[in-house]
């Protein structure tokens, strides 16, 4: 997760991400980039059984979405 301005995703209306199972709606993870940070990582380690073909990552933009970016590796 990255913030080009360097103030995190928590200013004003926060930007958040959610990892869900598209099949049944189970939420596996949710989070944000902490206030005052320009970059950060989150580890996602679901419990079994999770298949890779039915998960979704949803990014919900906050007040300054042009500052925010993320990558999945």
N, CA, C and O atoms as a GROMACS GRO file, in nm:
protein
  292
    1UNK      N    1   0.085  -0.116   0.000
    1UNK     CA    2   0.000   0.000   0.000
    1UNK      C    3   0.090   0.123   0.000
    1UNK      O    4   0.194   0.125   0.065
    2UNK      N    5   0.048   0.223  -0.074
    2UNK     CA    6   0.129   0.343  -0.088
    2UNK      C    7   0.040   0.468  -0.081
    2UNK      O    8  -0.077   0.466  -0.119
    3UNK      N    9   0.099   0.575  -0.030
    3UNK     CA   10   0.033   0.705  -0.029
    3UNK      C   11   0.136   0.807  -0.077
    3UNK      O   12   0.235   0.832  -0.009
    4UNK      N   13   0.112   0.866  -0.194
    4UNK     CA   14   0.211   0.957  -0.253
    4UNK      C   15   0.232   1.085  -0.173
    4UNK      O   16   0.338   1.146  -0.182
    5UNK      N   17   0.134   1.126  -0.095
    5UNK     CA   18   0.148   1.246  -0.013
    5UNK      C   19   0.219   1.214   0.119
    5UNK      O   20   0.274   1.303   0.183
    6UNK      N   21   0.216   1.087   0.160
    6UNK     CA   22   0.288   1.044   0.280
    6UNK      C   23   0.213   1.060   0.410
    6UNK      O   24   0.273   1.057   0.517
    7UNK      N   25   0.080   1.078   0.401
    7UNK     CA   26   0.005   1.096   0.526
    7UNK      C   27  -0.088   0.980   0.557
    7UNK      O   28  -0.174   0.991   0.645
    8UNK      N   29  -0.073   0.867   0.487
    8UNK     CA   30  -0.154   0.749   0.514
    8UNK      C   31  -0.292   0.758   0.452
    8UNK      O   32  -0.326   0.857   0.389
    9UNK      N   33  -0.370   0.652   0.470
    9UNK     CA   34  -0.503   0.645   0.412
    9UNK      C   35  -0.610   0.686   0.512
    9UNK      O   36  -0.729   0.673   0.482
   10UNK      N   37  -0.572   0.736   0.630
   10UNK     CA   38  -0.669   0.761   0.736
   10UNK      C   39  -0.713   0.905   0.752
   10UNK      O   40  -0.788   0.936   0.844
   11UNK      N   41  -0.670   0.992   0.665
   11UNK     CA   42  -0.710   1.132   0.679
   11UNK      C   43  -0.850   1.154   0.625
   11UNK      O   44  -0.887   1.099   0.522
   12UNK      N   45  -0.927   1.235   0.693
   12UNK     CA   46  -1.065   1.268   0.655
   12UNK      C   47  -1.146   1.140   0.642
   12UNK      O   48  -1.166   1.071   0.742
   13UNK      N   49  -1.194   1.107   0.524
   13UNK     CA   50  -1.265   0.980   0.502
   13UNK      C   51  -1.160   0.876   0.464
   13UNK      O   52  -1.096   0.892   0.360
   14UNK      N   53  -1.140   0.771   0.542
   14UNK     CA   54  -1.032   0.675   0.513
   14UNK      C   55  -1.061   0.588   0.392
   14UNK      O   56  -1.176   0.557   0.361
   15UNK      N   57  -0.954   0.549   0.323
   15UNK     CA   58  -0.962   0.448   0.218
   15UNK      C   59  -0.937   0.313   0.284
   15UNK      O   60  -0.852   0.302   0.372
   16UNK      N   61  -1.009   0.210   0.242
   16UNK     CA   62  -0.993   0.078   0.300
   16UNK      C   63  -0.990  -0.028   0.191
   16UNK      O   64  -1.035  -0.004   0.079
   17UNK      N   65  -0.937  -0.145   0.226
   17UNK     CA   66  -0.946  -0.259   0.137
   17UNK      C   67  -1.016  -0.372   0.211
   17UNK      O   68  -1.012  -0.380   0.334
   18UNK      N   69  -1.079  -0.460   0.135
   18UNK     CA   70  -1.145  -0.578   0.191
   18UNK      C   71  -1.118  -0.695   0.098
   18UNK      O   72  -1.130  -0.682  -0.024
   19UNK      N   73  -1.082  -0.812   0.155
   19UNK     CA   74  -1.065  -0.935   0.078
   19UNK      C   75  -1.180  -1.027   0.116
   19UNK      O   76  -1.194  -1.065   0.232
   20UNK      N   77  -1.261  -1.062   0.018
   20UNK     CA   78  -1.380  -1.144   0.045
   20UNK      C   79  -1.388  -1.264  -0.047
   20UNK      O   80  -1.322  -1.269  -0.151
   21UNK      N   81  -1.468  -1.360  -0.007
   21UNK     CA   82  -1.501  -1.476  -0.090
   21UNK      C   83  -1.624  -1.439  -0.172
   21UNK      O   84  -1.730  -1.415  -0.116
   22UNK      N   85  -1.609  -1.435  -0.304
   22UNK     CA   86  -1.721  -1.399  -0.391
   22UNK      C   87  -1.836  -1.499  -0.381
   22UNK      O   88  -1.951  -1.462  -0.403
   23UNK      N   89  -1.806  -1.624  -0.349
   23UNK     CA   90  -1.910  -1.727  -0.347
   23UNK      C   91  -2.005  -1.713  -0.228
   23UNK      O   92  -2.126  -1.724  -0.245
   24UNK      N   93  -1.949  -1.689  -0.108
   24UNK     CA   94  -2.036  -1.685   0.009
   24UNK      C   95  -2.028  -1.556   0.090
   24UNK      O   96  -2.097  -1.542   0.191
   25UNK      N   97  -1.946  -1.460   0.048
   25UNK     CA   98  -1.938  -1.331   0.115
   25UNK      C   99  -1.851  -1.326   0.239
   25UNK      O  100  -1.846  -1.222   0.306
   26UNK      N  101  -1.781  -1.434   0.272
   26UNK     CA  102  -1.692  -1.436   0.388
   26UNK      C  103  -1.585  -1.329   0.373
   26UNK      O  104  -1.520  -1.321   0.268
   27UNK      N  105  -1.565  -1.247   0.476
   27UNK     CA  106  -1.461  -1.145   0.476
   27UNK      C  107  -1.337  -1.206   0.542
   27UNK      O  108  -1.341  -1.244   0.658
   28UNK      N  109  -1.228  -1.213   0.467
   28UNK     CA  110  -1.103  -1.271   0.518
   28UNK      C  111  -1.012  -1.166   0.579
   28UNK      O  112  -0.941  -1.195   0.676
   29UNK      N  113  -1.012  -1.045   0.526
   29UNK     CA  114  -0.924  -0.941   0.576
   29UNK      C  115  -0.979  -0.805   0.537
   29UNK      O  116  -1.048  -0.790   0.436
   30UNK      N  117  -0.946  -0.706   0.619
   30UNK     CA  118  -0.979  -0.567   0.587
   30UNK      C  119  -0.875  -0.480   0.653
   30UNK      O  120  -0.819  -0.518   0.756
   31UNK      N  121  -0.848  -0.364   0.597
   31UNK     CA  122  -0.747  -0.278   0.656
   31UNK      C  123  -0.730  -0.149   0.581
   31UNK      O  124  -0.808  -0.116   0.491
   32UNK      N  125  -0.626  -0.076   0.619
   32UNK     CA  126  -0.597   0.054   0.562
   32UNK      C  127  -0.450   0.084   0.587
   32UNK      O  128  -0.384   0.014   0.664
   33UNK      N  129  -0.399   0.186   0.523
   33UNK     CA  130  -0.264   0.232   0.549
   33UNK      C  131  -0.271   0.333   0.662
   33UNK      O  132  -0.345   0.431   0.654
   34UNK      N  133  -0.195   0.310   0.768
   34UNK     CA  134  -0.202   0.392   0.888
   34UNK      C  135  -0.172   0.538   0.867
   34UNK      O  136  -0.098   0.575   0.775
   35UNK      N  137  -0.229   0.621   0.952
   35UNK     CA  138  -0.212   0.766   0.946
   35UNK      C  139  -0.063   0.802   0.955
   35UNK      O  140   0.008   0.752   1.042
   36UNK      N  141  -0.018   0.889   0.866
   36UNK     CA  142   0.120   0.936   0.867
   36UNK      C  143   0.218   0.847   0.794
   36UNK      O  144   0.338   0.878   0.793
   37UNK      N  145   0.173   0.739   0.732
   37UNK     CA  146   0.263   0.648   0.661
   37UNK      C  147   0.258   0.672   0.510
   37UNK      O  148   0.153   0.706   0.455
   38UNK      N  149   0.373   0.652   0.443
   38UNK     CA  150   0.375   0.662   0.297
   38UNK      C  151   0.368   0.524   0.232
   38UNK      O  152   0.334   0.513   0.115
   39UNK      N  153   0.399   0.418   0.309
   39UNK     CA  154   0.388   0.282   0.255
   39UNK      C  155   0.371   0.183   0.370
   39UNK      O  156   0.403   0.213   0.485
   40UNK      N  157   0.320   0.064   0.336
   40UNK     CA  158   0.302  -0.040   0.436
   40UNK      C  159   0.259  -0.168   0.370
   40UNK      O  160   0.222  -0.169   0.253
   41UNK      N  161   0.263  -0.278   0.445
   41UNK     CA  162   0.222  -0.408   0.394
   41UNK      C  163   0.128  -0.475   0.494
   41UNK      O  164   0.132  -0.448   0.614
   42UNK      N  165   0.044  -0.562   0.441
   42UNK     CA  166  -0.040  -0.648   0.523
   42UNK      C  167  -0.023  -0.789   0.470
   42UNK      O  168  -0.017  -0.809   0.348
   43UNK      N  169  -0.016  -0.887   0.559
   43UNK     CA  170  -0.010  -1.027   0.519
   43UNK      C  171  -0.149  -1.087   0.528
   43UNK      O  172  -0.223  -1.061   0.623
   44UNK      N  173  -0.182  -1.167   0.430
   44UNK     CA  174  -0.312  -1.231   0.424
   44UNK      C  175  -0.291  -1.382   0.429
   44UNK      O  176  -0.239  -1.440   0.334
   45UNK      N  177  -0.330  -1.446   0.539
   45UNK     CA  178  -0.313  -1.589   0.558
   45UNK      C  179  -0.446  -1.651   0.599
   45UNK      O  180  -0.472  -1.666   0.718
   46UNK      N  181  -0.530  -1.686   0.502
   46UNK     CA  182  -0.662  -1.741   0.536
   46UNK      C  183  -0.653  -1.884   0.587
   46UNK      O  184  -0.556  -1.954   0.562
   47UNK      N  185  -0.755  -1.924   0.657
   47UNK     CA  186  -0.764  -2.063   0.700
   47UNK      C  187  -0.830  -2.146   0.590
   47UNK      O  188  -0.903  -2.091   0.507
   48UNK      N  189  -0.807  -2.272   0.588
   48UNK     CA  190  -0.864  -2.361   0.487
   48UNK      C  191  -1.014  -2.374   0.507
   48UNK      O  192  -1.059  -2.352   0.619
   49UNK      N  193  -1.093  -2.408   0.410
   49UNK     CA  194  -1.053  -2.415   0.268
   49UNK      C  195  -1.081  -2.284   0.196
   49UNK      O  196  -1.193  -2.233   0.200
   50UNK      N  197  -0.982  -2.230   0.132
   50UNK     CA  198  -0.996  -2.111   0.049
   50UNK      C  199  -0.939  -2.143  -0.088
   50UNK      O  200  -0.825  -2.188  -0.099
   51UNK      N  201  -1.017  -2.122  -0.191
   51UNK     CA  202  -0.967  -2.142  -0.326
   51UNK      C  203  -0.933  -2.009  -0.387
   51UNK      O  204  -0.997  -1.908  -0.358
   52UNK      N  205  -0.833  -2.008  -0.472
   52UNK     CA  206  -0.785  -1.882  -0.529
   52UNK      C  207  -0.874  -1.826  -0.638
   52UNK      O  208  -0.856  -1.711  -0.678
   53UNK      N  209  -0.968  -1.903  -0.687
   53UNK     CA  210  -1.046  -1.854  -0.800
   53UNK      C  211  -1.176  -1.785  -0.760
   53UNK      O  212  -1.252  -1.744  -0.848
   54UNK      N  213  -1.205  -1.770  -0.633
   54UNK     CA  214  -1.331  -1.705  -0.596
   54UNK      C  215  -1.314  -1.595  -0.492
   54UNK      O  216  -1.406  -1.567  -0.416
   55UNK      N  217  -1.197  -1.532  -0.488
   55UNK     CA  218  -1.172  -1.424  -0.394
   55UNK      C  219  -1.174  -1.290  -0.467
   55UNK      O  220  -1.145  -1.284  -0.587
   56UNK      N  221  -1.208  -1.184  -0.397
   56UNK     CA  222  -1.211  -1.050  -0.454
   56UNK      C  223  -1.142  -0.954  -0.360
   56UNK      O  224  -1.157  -0.964  -0.238
   57UNK      N  225  -1.067  -0.860  -0.416
   57UNK     CA  226  -1.009  -0.751  -0.339
   57UNK      C  227  -1.086  -0.626  -0.378
   57UNK      O  228  -1.094  -0.590  -0.496
   58UNK      N  229  -1.143  -0.559  -0.279
   58UNK     CA  230  -1.223  -0.439  -0.304
   58UNK      C  231  -1.153  -0.321  -0.237
   58UNK      O  232  -1.126  -0.323  -0.117
   59UNK      N  233  -1.124  -0.220  -0.315
   59UNK     CA  234  -1.065  -0.097  -0.263
   59UNK      C  235  -1.174   0.009  -0.261
   59UNK      O  236  -1.237   0.036  -0.363
   60UNK      N  237  -1.198   0.068  -0.145
   60UNK     CA  238  -1.298   0.173  -0.130
   60UNK      C  239  -1.225   0.304  -0.106
   60UNK      O  240  -1.162   0.323  -0.002
   61UNK      N  241  -1.233   0.394  -0.202
   61UNK     CA  242  -1.158   0.520  -0.195
   61UNK      C  243  -1.216   0.612  -0.089
   61UNK      O  244  -1.337   0.617  -0.067
   62UNK      N  245  -1.126   0.684  -0.024
   62UNK     CA  246  -1.165   0.784   0.074
   62UNK      C  247  -1.157   0.923   0.013
   62UNK      O  248  -1.192   0.942  -0.104
   63UNK      N  249  -1.112   1.020   0.092
   63UNK     CA  250  -1.114   1.160   0.051
   63UNK      C  251  -1.014   1.194  -0.059
   63UNK      O  252  -1.042   1.281  -0.142
   64UNK      N  253  -0.898   1.130  -0.062
   64UNK     CA  254  -0.793   1.163  -0.159
   64UNK      C  255  -0.747   1.038  -0.234
   64UNK      O  256  -0.633   0.996  -0.217
   65UNK      N  257  -0.832   0.979  -0.317
   65UNK     CA  258  -0.797   0.853  -0.383
   65UNK      C  259  -0.681   0.864  -0.480
   65UNK      O  260  -0.615   0.764  -0.508
   66UNK      N  261  -0.653   0.983  -0.534
   66UNK     CA  262  -0.542   0.998  -0.628
   66UNK      C  263  -0.406   0.978  -0.562
   66UNK      O  264  -0.308   0.954  -0.632
   67UNK      N  265  -0.400   0.988  -0.429
   67UNK     CA  266  -0.276   0.967  -0.355
   67UNK      C  267  -0.250   0.819  -0.326
   67UNK      O  268  -0.138   0.782  -0.295
   68UNK      N  269  -0.352   0.735  -0.335
   68UNK     CA  270  -0.344   0.597  -0.290
   68UNK      C  271  -0.317   0.500  -0.403
   68UNK      O  272  -0.364   0.519  -0.515
   69UNK      N  273  -0.239   0.396  -0.372
   69UNK     CA  274  -0.216   0.288  -0.468
   69UNK      C  275  -0.182   0.162  -0.387
   69UNK      O  276  -0.147   0.170  -0.269
   70UNK      N  277  -0.192   0.046  -0.453
   70UNK     CA  278  -0.155  -0.077  -0.387
   70UNK      C  279  -0.115  -0.180  -0.492
   70UNK      O  280  -0.149  -0.166  -0.609
   71UNK      N  281  -0.043  -0.281  -0.449
   71UNK     CA  282  -0.008  -0.392  -0.536
   71UNK      C  283  -0.028  -0.522  -0.459
   71UNK      O  284  -0.017  -0.526  -0.336
   72UNK      N  285  -0.057  -0.627  -0.534
   72UNK     CA  286  -0.078  -0.759  -0.474
   72UNK      C  287   0.028  -0.852  -0.530
   72UNK      O  288   0.041  -0.868  -0.651
   73UNK      N  289   0.105  -0.913  -0.439
   73UNK     CA  290   0.212  -1.005  -0.483
   73UNK      C  291   0.198  -1.137  -0.414
   73UNK      O  292   0.279  -1.228  -0.437
   0.00000   0.00000   0.00000
